Amino acid sequence: MWHCFDRSLFILLLVGETGHVTTLDRSKKNHISAKRHFDDWVNSYSLSYGIQWPNNVTFLHHDICSYNMEKKFDLVRSFSFSSPV
């Protein structure tokens, strides 16, 4: 199973250094985890390549269904995972 961070990193690598990725997650736990994993990846990238990855990712703790999209996006993709009740 892909986690929020995995999907965000995959998309980030597709858009490259000049693109921007905005992630929305309604789960506070997933939001914090994804942000922490991304920060770890950025630090690892910087140590490995000697350059800082640009600040081109925004993590938002919000539900995509009720989020007011004030800016235009090239792509909106929803990944949902259901947990059994």
PDB file of N, CA, C and O in Angstrom, chain B, residues numbered from 101:
ATOM      1  N   MET B 101       0.839  -1.178   0.000  1.00  0.00           N
ATOM      2  CA  MET B 101       0.000   0.000   0.000  1.00  0.00           C
ATOM      3  C   MET B 101       0.884   1.242   0.000  1.00  0.00           C
ATOM      4  O   MET B 101       1.869   1.313   0.735  1.00  0.00           O
ATOM      5  N   TRP B 102       0.534   2.195  -0.808  1.00  0.00           N
ATOM      6  CA  TRP B 102       1.239   3.465  -0.846  1.00  0.00           C
ATOM      7  C   TRP B 102       0.715   4.368   0.253  1.00  0.00           C
ATOM      8  O   TRP B 102      -0.490   4.436   0.495  1.00  0.00           O
ATOM      9  N   HIS B 103       1.617   5.050   0.906  1.00  0.00           N
ATOM     10  CA  HIS B 103       1.230   6.022   1.914  1.00  0.00           C
ATOM     11  C   HIS B 103       1.232   7.410   1.275  1.00  0.00           C
ATOM     12  O   HIS B 103       1.752   7.593   0.174  1.00  0.00           O
ATOM     13  N   CYS B 104       0.652   8.374   1.966  1.00  0.00           N
ATOM     14  CA  CYS B 104       0.553   9.737   1.446  1.00  0.00           C
ATOM     15  C   CYS B 104       1.919  10.264   1.021  1.00  0.00           C
ATOM     16  O   CYS B 104       2.039  10.883  -0.036  1.00  0.00           O
ATOM     17  N   PHE B 105       2.946  10.027   1.831  1.00  0.00           N
ATOM     18  CA  PHE B 105       4.284  10.504   1.496  1.00  0.00           C
ATOM     19  C   PHE B 105       4.774   9.892   0.203  1.00  0.00           C
ATOM     20  O   PHE B 105       5.333  10.595  -0.639  1.00  0.00           O
ATOM     21  N   ASP B 106       4.575   8.588   0.027  1.00  0.00           N
ATOM     22  CA  ASP B 106       5.033   7.902  -1.177  1.00  0.00           C
ATOM     23  C   ASP B 106       4.416   8.527  -2.425  1.00  0.00           C
ATOM     24  O   ASP B 106       5.111   8.776  -3.410  1.00  0.00           O
ATOM     25  N   ARG B 107       3.122   8.775  -2.381  1.00  0.00           N
ATOM     26  CA  ARG B 107       2.436   9.379  -3.532  1.00  0.00           C
ATOM     27  C   ARG B 107       2.933  10.790  -3.776  1.00  0.00           C
ATOM     28  O   ARG B 107       3.156  11.184  -4.920  1.00  0.00           O
ATOM     29  N   SER B 108       3.108  11.557  -2.700  1.00  0.00           N
ATOM     30  CA  SER B 108       3.573  12.938  -2.840  1.00  0.00           C
ATOM     31  C   SER B 108       4.974  12.979  -3.435  1.00  0.00           C
ATOM     32  O   SER B 108       5.258  13.804  -4.304  1.00  0.00           O
ATOM     33  N   LEU B 109       5.847  12.096  -2.973  1.00  0.00           N
ATOM     34  CA  LEU B 109       7.210  12.060  -3.492  1.00  0.00           C
ATOM     35  C   LEU B 109       7.213  11.644  -4.956  1.00  0.00           C
ATOM     36  O   LEU B 109       7.941  12.226  -5.760  1.00  0.00           O
ATOM     37  N   PHE B 110       6.420  10.660  -5.310  1.00  0.00           N
ATOM     38  CA  PHE B 110       6.330  10.217  -6.704  1.00  0.00           C
ATOM     39  C   PHE B 110       5.883  11.375  -7.604  1.00  0.00           C
ATOM     40  O   PHE B 110       6.471  11.607  -8.661  1.00  0.00           O
ATOM     41  N   ILE B 111       4.852  12.093  -7.185  1.00  0.00           N
ATOM     42  CA  ILE B 111       4.355  13.219  -7.977  1.00  0.00           C
ATOM     43  C   ILE B 111       5.391  14.332  -8.019  1.00  0.00           C
ATOM     44  O   ILE B 111       5.586  14.956  -9.061  1.00  0.00           O
ATOM     45  N   LEU B 112       6.059  14.587  -6.894  1.00  0.00           N
ATOM     46  CA  LEU B 112       7.089  15.621  -6.852  1.00  0.00           C
ATOM     47  C   LEU B 112       8.208  15.324  -7.836  1.00  0.00           C
ATOM     48  O   LEU B 112       8.692  16.230  -8.514  1.00  0.00           O
ATOM     49  N   LEU B 113       8.622  14.072  -7.922  1.00  0.00           N
ATOM     50  CA  LEU B 113       9.671  13.711  -8.864  1.00  0.00           C
ATOM     51  C   LEU B 113       9.207  13.896 -10.302  1.00  0.00           C
ATOM     52  O   LEU B 113      10.015  14.181 -11.185  1.00  0.00           O
ATOM     53  N   LEU B 114       7.911  13.734 -10.540  1.00  0.00           N
ATOM     54  CA  LEU B 114       7.375  13.971 -11.883  1.00  0.00           C
ATOM     55  C   LEU B 114       7.392  15.453 -12.254  1.00  0.00           C
ATOM     56  O   LEU B 114       7.713  15.796 -13.392  1.00  0.00           O
ATOM     57  N   VAL B 115       7.054  16.330 -11.318  1.00  0.00           N
ATOM     58  CA  VAL B 115       7.003  17.766 -11.631  1.00  0.00           C
ATOM     59  C   VAL B 115       8.382  18.408 -11.559  1.00  0.00           C
ATOM     60  O   VAL B 115       8.595  19.481 -12.123  1.00  0.00           O
ATOM     61  N   GLY B 116       9.322  17.763 -10.869  1.00  0.00           N
ATOM     62  CA  GLY B 116      10.690  18.260 -10.813  1.00  0.00           C
ATOM     63  C   GLY B 116      10.863  19.470  -9.914  1.00  0.00           C
ATOM     64  O   GLY B 116       9.969  19.835  -9.150  1.00  0.00           O
ATOM     65  N   GLU B 117      12.034  20.083 -10.024  1.00  0.00           N
ATOM     66  CA  GLU B 117      12.392  21.201  -9.164  1.00  0.00           C
ATOM     67  C   GLU B 117      11.598  22.469  -9.451  1.00  0.00           C
ATOM     68  O   GLU B 117      11.476  23.328  -8.577  1.00  0.00           O
ATOM     69  N   THR B 118      11.060  22.601 -10.647  1.00  0.00           N
ATOM     70  CA  THR B 118      10.345  23.833 -10.996  1.00  0.00           C
ATOM     71  C   THR B 118       8.845  23.736 -10.768  1.00  0.00           C
ATOM     72  O   THR B 118       8.154  24.754 -10.783  1.00  0.00           O
ATOM     73  N   GLY B 119       8.329  22.529 -10.556  1.00  0.00           N
ATOM     74  CA  GLY B 119       6.898  22.348 -10.308  1.00  0.00           C
ATOM     75  C   GLY B 119       6.569  22.518  -8.834  1.00  0.00           C
ATOM     76  O   GLY B 119       7.446  22.807  -8.019  1.00  0.00           O
ATOM     77  N   HIS B 120       5.311  22.340  -8.503  1.00  0.00           N
ATOM     78  CA  HIS B 120       4.860  22.458  -7.122  1.00  0.00           C
ATOM     79  C   HIS B 120       3.808  21.387  -6.855  1.00  0.00           C
ATOM     80  O   HIS B 120       2.959  21.106  -7.700  1.00  0.00           O
ATOM     81  N   VAL B 121       3.881  20.797  -5.669  1.00  0.00           N
ATOM     82  CA  VAL B 121       2.925  19.783  -5.251  1.00  0.00           C
ATOM     83  C   VAL B 121       2.232  20.260  -3.995  1.00  0.00           C
ATOM     84  O   VAL B 121       2.885  20.678  -3.038  1.00  0.00           O
ATOM     85  N   THR B 122       0.910  20.199  -3.992  1.00  0.00           N
ATOM     86  CA  THR B 122       0.117  20.498  -2.805  1.00  0.00           C
ATOM     87  C   THR B 122      -0.617  19.227  -2.423  1.00  0.00           C
ATOM     88  O   THR B 122      -1.347  18.657  -3.234  1.00  0.00           O
ATOM     89  N   THR B 123      -0.426  18.783  -1.185  1.00  0.00           N
ATOM     90  CA  THR B 123      -1.110  17.583  -0.728  1.00  0.00           C
ATOM     91  C   THR B 123      -2.142  17.961   0.323  1.00  0.00           C
ATOM     92  O   THR B 123      -1.909  18.831   1.162  1.00  0.00           O
ATOM     93  N   LEU B 124      -3.270  17.301   0.261  1.00  0.00           N
ATOM     94  CA  LEU B 124      -4.319  17.485   1.257  1.00  0.00           C
ATOM     95  C   LEU B 124      -4.621  16.131   1.873  1.00  0.00           C
ATOM     96  O   LEU B 124      -4.780  15.134   1.168  1.00  0.00           O
ATOM     97  N   ASP B 125      -4.696  16.106   3.175  1.00  0.00           N
ATOM     98  CA  ASP B 125      -5.038  14.868   3.870  1.00  0.00           C
ATOM     99  C   ASP B 125      -5.946  15.213   5.028  1.00  0.00           C
ATOM    100  O   ASP B 125      -5.634  16.096   5.827  1.00  0.00           O
ATOM    101  N   ARG B 126      -7.065  14.522   5.125  1.00  0.00           N
ATOM    102  CA  ARG B 126      -8.007  14.816   6.200  1.00  0.00           C
ATOM    103  C   ARG B 126      -7.614  14.156   7.513  1.00  0.00           C
ATOM    104  O   ARG B 126      -8.122  14.521   8.573  1.00  0.00           O
ATOM    105  N   SER B 127      -6.714  13.191   7.442  1.00  0.00           N
ATOM    106  CA  SER B 127      -6.236  12.516   8.642  1.00  0.00           C
ATOM    107  C   SER B 127      -5.038  13.283   9.205  1.00  0.00           C
ATOM    108  O   SER B 127      -4.013  13.411   8.535  1.00  0.00           O
ATOM    109  N   LYS B 128      -5.163  13.783  10.414  1.00  0.00           N
ATOM    110  CA  LYS B 128      -4.075  14.527  11.049  1.00  0.00           C
ATOM    111  C   LYS B 128      -2.835  13.641  11.196  1.00  0.00           C
ATOM    112  O   LYS B 128      -1.711  14.098  10.988  1.00  0.00           O
ATOM    113  N   LYS B 129      -3.045  12.382  11.553  1.00  0.00           N
ATOM    114  CA  LYS B 129      -1.935  11.448  11.717  1.00  0.00           C
ATOM    115  C   LYS B 129      -1.170  11.265  10.404  1.00  0.00           C
ATOM    116  O   LYS B 129       0.060  11.323  10.391  1.00  0.00           O
ATOM    117  N   ASN B 130      -1.887  11.047   9.308  1.00  0.00           N
ATOM    118  CA  ASN B 130      -1.247  10.881   8.001  1.00  0.00           C
ATOM    119  C   ASN B 130      -0.562  12.164   7.547  1.00  0.00           C
ATOM    120  O   ASN B 130       0.521  12.127   6.963  1.00  0.00           O
ATOM    121  N   HIS B 131      -1.196  13.292   7.820  1.00  0.00           N
ATOM    122  CA  HIS B 131      -0.640  14.602   7.449  1.00  0.00           C
ATOM    123  C   HIS B 131       0.715  14.808   8.131  1.00  0.00           C
ATOM    124  O   HIS B 131       1.694  15.173   7.479  1.00  0.00           O
ATOM    125  N   ILE B 132       0.767  14.574   9.435  1.00  0.00           N
ATOM    126  CA  ILE B 132       2.006  14.754  10.188  1.00  0.00           C
ATOM    127  C   ILE B 132       3.074  13.766   9.725  1.00  0.00           C
ATOM    128  O   ILE B 132       4.240  14.128   9.574  1.00  0.00           O
ATOM    129  N   SER B 133       2.666  12.520   9.503  1.00  0.00           N
ATOM    130  CA  SER B 133       3.597  11.486   9.054  1.00  0.00           C
ATOM    131  C   SER B 133       4.183  11.825   7.680  1.00  0.00           C
ATOM    132  O   SER B 133       5.392  11.709   7.478  1.00  0.00           O
ATOM    133  N   ALA B 134       3.349  12.235   6.753  1.00  0.00           N
ATOM    134  CA  ALA B 134       3.816  12.573   5.404  1.00  0.00           C
ATOM    135  C   ALA B 134       4.783  13.744   5.445  1.00  0.00           C
ATOM    136  O   ALA B 134       5.818  13.718   4.779  1.00  0.00           O
ATOM    137  N   LYS B 135       4.461  14.759   6.211  1.00  0.00           N
ATOM    138  CA  LYS B 135       5.332  15.935   6.323  1.00  0.00           C
ATOM    139  C   LYS B 135       6.683  15.543   6.936  1.00  0.00           C
ATOM    140  O   LYS B 135       7.731  15.980   6.462  1.00  0.00           O
ATOM    141  N   ARG B 136       6.655  14.727   7.979  1.00  0.00           N
ATOM    142  CA  ARG B 136       7.893  14.292   8.630  1.00  0.00           C
ATOM    143  C   ARG B 136       8.746  13.462   7.668  1.00  0.00           C
ATOM    144  O   ARG B 136       9.957  13.668   7.584  1.00  0.00           O
ATOM    145  N   HIS B 137       8.125  12.525   6.940  1.00  0.00           N
ATOM    146  CA  HIS B 137       8.878  11.705   5.991  1.00  0.00           C
ATOM    147  C   HIS B 137       9.458  12.551   4.857  1.00  0.00           C
ATOM    148  O   HIS B 137      10.576  12.308   4.404  1.00  0.00           O
ATOM    149  N   PHE B 138       8.702  13.531   4.407  1.00  0.00           N
ATOM    150  CA  PHE B 138       9.212  14.400   3.344  1.00  0.00           C
ATOM    151  C   PHE B 138      10.405  15.214   3.840  1.00  0.00           C
ATOM    152  O   PHE B 138      11.407  15.344   3.137  1.00  0.00           O
ATOM    153  N   ASP B 139      10.298  15.758   5.043  1.00  0.00           N
ATOM    154  CA  ASP B 139      11.421  16.521   5.610  1.00  0.00           C
ATOM    155  C   ASP B 139      12.664  15.643   5.727  1.00  0.00           C
ATOM    156  O   ASP B 139      13.776  16.097   5.457  1.00  0.00           O
ATOM    157  N   ASP B 140      12.477  14.391   6.128  1.00  0.00           N
ATOM    158  CA  ASP B 140      13.599  13.446   6.200  1.00  0.00           C
ATOM    159  C   ASP B 140      14.197  13.210   4.820  1.00  0.00           C
ATOM    160  O   ASP B 140      15.417  13.147   4.673  1.00  0.00           O
ATOM    161  N   TRP B 141      13.332  13.077   3.798  1.00  0.00           N
ATOM    162  CA  TRP B 141      13.807  12.855   2.436  1.00  0.00           C
ATOM    163  C   TRP B 141      14.597  14.065   1.940  1.00  0.00           C
ATOM    164  O   TRP B 141      15.647  13.907   1.317  1.00  0.00           O
ATOM    165  N   VAL B 142      14.096  15.272   2.212  1.00  0.00           N
ATOM    166  CA  VAL B 142      14.790  16.496   1.791  1.00  0.00           C
ATOM    167  C   VAL B 142      16.173  16.564   2.439  1.00  0.00           C
ATOM    168  O   VAL B 142      17.155  16.903   1.778  1.00  0.00           O
ATOM    169  N   ASN B 143      16.249  16.244   3.723  1.00  0.00           N
ATOM    170  CA  ASN B 143      17.543  16.258   4.408  1.00  0.00           C
ATOM    171  C   ASN B 143      18.492  15.231   3.805  1.00  0.00           C
ATOM    172  O   ASN B 143      19.673  15.517   3.610  1.00  0.00           O
ATOM    173  N   SER B 144      17.986  14.038   3.508  1.00  0.00           N
ATOM    174  CA  SER B 144      18.797  12.994   2.889  1.00  0.00           C
ATOM    175  C   SER B 144      19.274  13.423   1.505  1.00  0.00           C
ATOM    176  O   SER B 144      20.431  13.201   1.148  1.00  0.00           O
ATOM    177  N   TYR B 145      18.384  14.038   0.726  1.00  0.00           N
ATOM    178  CA  TYR B 145      18.732  14.525  -0.613  1.00  0.00           C
ATOM    179  C   TYR B 145      19.856  15.549  -0.522  1.00  0.00           C
ATOM    180  O   TYR B 145      20.815  15.507  -1.292  1.00  0.00           O
ATOM    181  N   SER B 146      19.723  16.469   0.429  1.00  0.00           N
ATOM    182  CA  SER B 146      20.732  17.519   0.595  1.00  0.00           C
ATOM    183  C   SER B 146      22.096  16.936   0.962  1.00  0.00           C
ATOM    184  O   SER B 146      23.125  17.369   0.444  1.00  0.00           O
ATOM    185  N   LEU B 147      22.091  15.948   1.861  1.00  0.00           N
ATOM    186  CA  LEU B 147      23.350  15.316   2.249  1.00  0.00           C
ATOM    187  C   LEU B 147      23.961  14.518   1.105  1.00  0.00           C
ATOM    188  O   LEU B 147      25.180  14.504   0.938  1.00  0.00           O
ATOM    189  N   SER B 148      23.121  13.855   0.319  1.00  0.00           N
ATOM    190  CA  SER B 148      23.602  13.011  -0.778  1.00  0.00           C
ATOM    191  C   SER B 148      24.143  13.813  -1.955  1.00  0.00           C
ATOM    192  O   SER B 148      25.172  13.463  -2.532  1.00  0.00           O
ATOM    193  N   TYR B 149      23.441  14.897  -2.311  1.00  0.00           N
ATOM    194  CA  TYR B 149      23.792  15.641  -3.520  1.00  0.00           C
ATOM    195  C   TYR B 149      24.466  16.979  -3.253  1.00  0.00           C
ATOM    196  O   TYR B 149      24.957  17.624  -4.180  1.00  0.00           O
ATOM    197  N   GLY B 150      24.493  17.397  -1.995  1.00  0.00           N
ATOM    198  CA  GLY B 150      25.158  18.660  -1.660  1.00  0.00           C
ATOM    199  C   GLY B 150      24.397  19.899  -2.069  1.00  0.00           C
ATOM    200  O   GLY B 150      24.942  21.003  -2.045  1.00  0.00           O
ATOM    201  N   ILE B 151      23.127  19.725  -2.447  1.00  0.00           N
ATOM    202  CA  ILE B 151      22.281  20.879  -2.797  1.00  0.00           C
ATOM    203  C   ILE B 151      20.938  20.736  -2.085  1.00  0.00           C
ATOM    204  O   ILE B 151      20.486  19.630  -1.792  1.00  0.00           O
ATOM    205  N   GLN B 152      20.321  21.866  -1.818  1.00  0.00           N
ATOM    206  CA  GLN B 152      19.037  21.874  -1.126  1.00  0.00           C
ATOM    207  C   GLN B 152      17.903  21.715  -2.135  1.00  0.00           C
ATOM    208  O   GLN B 152      17.870  22.411  -3.150  1.00  0.00           O
ATOM    209  N   TRP B 153      16.969  20.793  -1.856  1.00  0.00           N
ATOM    210  CA  TRP B 153      15.781  20.650  -2.695  1.00  0.00           C
ATOM    211  C   TRP B 153      14.923  21.898  -2.504  1.00  0.00           C
ATOM    212  O   TRP B 153      14.772  22.356  -1.371  1.00  0.00           O
ATOM    213  N   PRO B 154      14.353  22.467  -3.577  1.00  0.00           N
ATOM    214  CA  PRO B 154      13.548  23.683  -3.430  1.00  0.00           C
ATOM    215  C   PRO B 154      12.294  23.452  -2.577  1.00  0.00           C
ATOM    216  O   PRO B 154      11.797  22.330  -2.479  1.00  0.00           O
ATOM    217  N   ASN B 155      11.810  24.492  -1.985  1.00  0.00           N
ATOM    218  CA  ASN B 155      10.609  24.422  -1.143  1.00  0.00           C
ATOM    219  C   ASN B 155       9.378  24.445  -2.053  1.00  0.00           C
ATOM    220  O   ASN B 155       8.726  25.478  -2.197  1.00  0.00           O
ATOM    221  N   ASN B 156       9.067  23.300  -2.662  1.00  0.00           N
ATOM    222  CA  ASN B 156       7.980  23.261  -3.641  1.00  0.00           C
ATOM    223  C   ASN B 156       6.903  22.237  -3.297  1.00  0.00           C
ATOM    224  O   ASN B 156       6.237  21.699  -4.182  1.00  0.00           O
ATOM    225  N   VAL B 157       6.741  21.975  -2.003  1.00  0.00           N
ATOM    226  CA  VAL B 157       5.686  21.081  -1.544  1.00  0.00           C
ATOM    227  C   VAL B 157       4.943  21.757  -0.404  1.00  0.00           C
ATOM    228  O   VAL B 157       5.553  22.295   0.520  1.00  0.00           O
ATOM    229  N   THR B 158       3.617  21.721  -0.481  1.00  0.00           N
ATOM    230  CA  THR B 158       2.772  22.266   0.573  1.00  0.00           C
ATOM    231  C   THR B 158       1.907  21.136   1.111  1.00  0.00           C
ATOM    232  O   THR B 158       1.208  20.465   0.351  1.00  0.00           O
ATOM    233  N   PHE B 159       1.953  20.929   2.408  1.00  0.00           N
ATOM    234  CA  PHE B 159       1.137  19.919   3.064  1.00  0.00           C
ATOM    235  C   PHE B 159      -0.004  20.610   3.792  1.00  0.00           C
ATOM    236  O   PHE B 159       0.229  21.469   4.642  1.00  0.00           O
ATOM    237  N   LEU B 160      -1.232  20.242   3.462  1.00  0.00           N
ATOM    238  CA  LEU B 160      -2.407  20.827   4.102  1.00  0.00           C
ATOM    239  C   LEU B 160      -3.218  19.744   4.794  1.00  0.00           C
ATOM    240  O   LEU B 160      -3.465  18.677   4.231  1.00  0.00           O
ATOM    241  N   HIS B 161      -3.622  20.033   6.012  1.00  0.00           N
ATOM    242  CA  HIS B 161      -4.507  19.122   6.743  1.00  0.00           C
ATOM    243  C   HIS B 161      -5.931  19.588   6.468  1.00  0.00           C
ATOM    244  O   HIS B 161      -6.438  20.500   7.122  1.00  0.00           O
ATOM    245  N   HIS B 162      -6.573  18.943   5.484  1.00  0.00           N
ATOM    246  CA  HIS B 162      -7.893  19.374   5.054  1.00  0.00           C
ATOM    247  C   HIS B 162      -8.556  18.265   4.248  1.00  0.00           C
ATOM    248  O   HIS B 162      -7.875  17.410   3.681  1.00  0.00           O
ATOM    249  N   ASP B 163      -9.858  18.278   4.200  1.00  0.00           N
ATOM    250  CA  ASP B 163     -10.616  17.333   3.385  1.00  0.00           C
ATOM    251  C   ASP B 163     -10.788  17.923   1.989  1.00  0.00           C
ATOM    252  O   ASP B 163     -11.265  19.049   1.844  1.00  0.00           O
ATOM    253  N   ILE B 164     -10.407  17.178   0.978  1.00  0.00           N
ATOM    254  CA  ILE B 164     -10.472  17.691  -0.394  1.00  0.00           C
ATOM    255  C   ILE B 164     -11.902  18.033  -0.819  1.00  0.00           C
ATOM    256  O   ILE B 164     -12.106  18.904  -1.665  1.00  0.00           O
ATOM    257  N   CYS B 165     -12.891  17.349  -0.233  1.00  0.00           N
ATOM    258  CA  CYS B 165     -14.289  17.583  -0.610  1.00  0.00           C
ATOM    259  C   CYS B 165     -14.778  18.970  -0.188  1.00  0.00           C
ATOM    260  O   CYS B 165     -15.644  19.549  -0.842  1.00  0.00           O
ATOM    261  N   SER B 166     -14.226  19.498   0.899  1.00  0.00           N
ATOM    262  CA  SER B 166     -14.685  20.801   1.380  1.00  0.00           C
ATOM    263  C   SER B 166     -13.616  21.882   1.242  1.00  0.00           C
ATOM    264  O   SER B 166     -13.807  23.000   1.720  1.00  0.00           O
ATOM    265  N   TYR B 167     -12.511  21.569   0.603  1.00  0.00           N
ATOM    266  CA  TYR B 167     -11.426  22.538   0.455  1.00  0.00           C
ATOM    267  C   TYR B 167     -11.766  23.550  -0.626  1.00  0.00           C
ATOM    268  O   TYR B 167     -12.174  23.173  -1.724  1.00  0.00           O
ATOM    269  N   ASN B 168     -11.600  24.827  -0.324  1.00  0.00           N
ATOM    270  CA  ASN B 168     -11.849  25.906  -1.280  1.00  0.00           C
ATOM    271  C   ASN B 168     -10.569  26.134  -2.083  1.00  0.00           C
ATOM    272  O   ASN B 168      -9.614  26.727  -1.583  1.00  0.00           O
ATOM    273  N   MET B 169     -10.554  25.666  -3.315  1.00  0.00           N
ATOM    274  CA  MET B 169      -9.363  25.795  -4.144  1.00  0.00           C
ATOM    275  C   MET B 169      -9.268  27.204  -4.701  1.00  0.00           C
ATOM    276  O   MET B 169      -9.930  27.554  -5.678  1.00  0.00           O
ATOM    277  N   GLU B 170      -8.425  28.008  -4.054  1.00  0.00           N
ATOM    278  CA  GLU B 170      -8.260  29.402  -4.437  1.00  0.00           C
ATOM    279  C   GLU B 170      -7.305  29.570  -5.606  1.00  0.00           C
ATOM    280  O   GLU B 170      -7.312  30.603  -6.275  1.00  0.00           O
ATOM    281  N   LYS B 171      -6.495  28.572  -5.849  1.00  0.00           N
ATOM    282  CA  LYS B 171      -5.579  28.659  -6.989  1.00  0.00           C
ATOM    283  C   LYS B 171      -5.843  27.498  -7.925  1.00  0.00           C
ATOM    284  O   LYS B 171      -6.450  26.498  -7.540  1.00  0.00           O
ATOM    285  N   LYS B 172      -5.382  27.637  -9.157  1.00  0.00           N
ATOM    286  CA  LYS B 172      -5.586  26.591 -10.148  1.00  0.00           C
ATOM    287  C   LYS B 172      -4.516  25.517 -10.004  1.00  0.00           C
ATOM    288  O   LYS B 172      -3.366  25.796  -9.665  1.00  0.00           O
ATOM    289  N   PHE B 173      -4.922  24.298 -10.268  1.00  0.00           N
ATOM    290  CA  PHE B 173      -4.021  23.161 -10.238  1.00  0.00           C
ATOM    291  C   PHE B 173      -4.008  22.518 -11.611  1.00  0.00           C
ATOM    292  O   PHE B 173      -5.023  22.510 -12.307  1.00  0.00           O
ATOM    293  N   ASP B 174      -2.856  21.976 -12.005  1.00  0.00           N
ATOM    294  CA  ASP B 174      -2.765  21.240 -13.263  1.00  0.00           C
ATOM    295  C   ASP B 174      -3.430  19.884 -13.155  1.00  0.00           C
ATOM    296  O   ASP B 174      -3.943  19.355 -14.140  1.00  0.00           O
ATOM    297  N   LEU B 175      -3.420  19.319 -11.954  1.00  0.00           N
ATOM    298  CA  LEU B 175      -3.984  17.999 -11.748  1.00  0.00           C
ATOM    299  C   LEU B 175      -4.497  17.899 -10.320  1.00  0.00           C
ATOM    300  O   LEU B 175      -3.818  18.307  -9.378  1.00  0.00           O
ATOM    301  N   VAL B 176      -5.675  17.365 -10.170  1.00  0.00           N
ATOM    302  CA  VAL B 176      -6.201  17.061  -8.846  1.00  0.00           C
ATOM    303  C   VAL B 176      -6.481  15.572  -8.837  1.00  0.00           C
ATOM    304  O   VAL B 176      -7.252  15.064  -9.651  1.00  0.00           O
ATOM    305  N   ARG B 177      -5.850  14.883  -7.913  1.00  0.00           N
ATOM    306  CA  ARG B 177      -6.017  13.435  -7.822  1.00  0.00           C
ATOM    307  C   ARG B 177      -6.311  13.088  -6.379  1.00  0.00           C
ATOM    308  O   ARG B 177      -5.585  13.495  -5.471  1.00  0.00           O
ATOM    309  N   SER B 178      -7.359  12.348  -6.173  1.00  0.00           N
ATOM    310  CA  SER B 178      -7.747  11.939  -4.823  1.00  0.00           C
ATOM    311  C   SER B 178      -7.379  10.489  -4.626  1.00  0.00           C
ATOM    312  O   SER B 178      -7.741   9.627  -5.427  1.00  0.00           O
ATOM    313  N   PHE B 179      -6.661  10.228  -3.560  1.00  0.00           N
ATOM    314  CA  PHE B 179      -6.354   8.868  -3.151  1.00  0.00           C
ATOM    315  C   PHE B 179      -7.119   8.634  -1.861  1.00  0.00           C
ATOM    316  O   PHE B 179      -6.899   9.338  -0.876  1.00  0.00           O
ATOM    317  N   SER B 180      -7.995   7.677  -1.852  1.00  0.00           N
ATOM    318  CA  SER B 180      -8.742   7.426  -0.624  1.00  0.00           C
ATOM    319  C   SER B 180      -8.548   5.985  -0.193  1.00  0.00           C
ATOM    320  O   SER B 180      -8.515   5.057  -1.001  1.00  0.00           O
ATOM    321  N   PHE B 181      -8.423   5.844   1.093  1.00  0.00           N
ATOM    322  CA  PHE B 181      -8.296   4.527   1.682  1.00  0.00           C
ATOM    323  C   PHE B 181      -9.411   4.372   2.700  1.00  0.00           C
ATOM    324  O   PHE B 181      -9.579   5.213   3.583  1.00  0.00           O
ATOM    325  N   SER B 182     -10.150   3.325   2.578  1.00  0.00           N
ATOM    326  CA  SER B 182     -11.240   3.066   3.513  1.00  0.00           C
ATOM    327  C   SER B 182     -10.767   2.083   4.559  1.00  0.00           C
ATOM    328  O   SER B 182     -10.049   1.128   4.260  1.00  0.00           O
ATOM    329  N   SER B 183     -11.174   2.327   5.776  1.00  0.00           N
ATOM    330  CA  SER B 183     -10.863   1.365   6.810  1.00  0.00           C
ATOM    331  C   SER B 183     -12.158   0.652   7.176  1.00  0.00           C
ATOM    332  O   SER B 183     -13.213   1.282   7.246  1.00  0.00           O
ATOM    333  N   PRO B 184     -12.089  -0.637   7.407  1.00  0.00           N
ATOM    334  CA  PRO B 184     -13.314  -1.369   7.723  1.00  0.00           C
ATOM    335  C   PRO B 184     -13.932  -0.879   9.022  1.00  0.00           C
ATOM    336  O   PRO B 184     -13.227  -0.511   9.962  1.00  0.00           O
ATOM    337  N   VAL B 185     -15.237  -0.880   9.060  1.00  0.00           N
ATOM    338  CA  VAL B 185     -15.943  -0.409  10.254  1.00  0.00           C
ATOM    339  C   VAL B 185     -16.221  -1.574  11.159  1.00  0.00           C
ATOM    340  O   VAL B 185     -16.810  -1.400  12.226  1.00  0.00           O
TER     341      VAL B 185
END
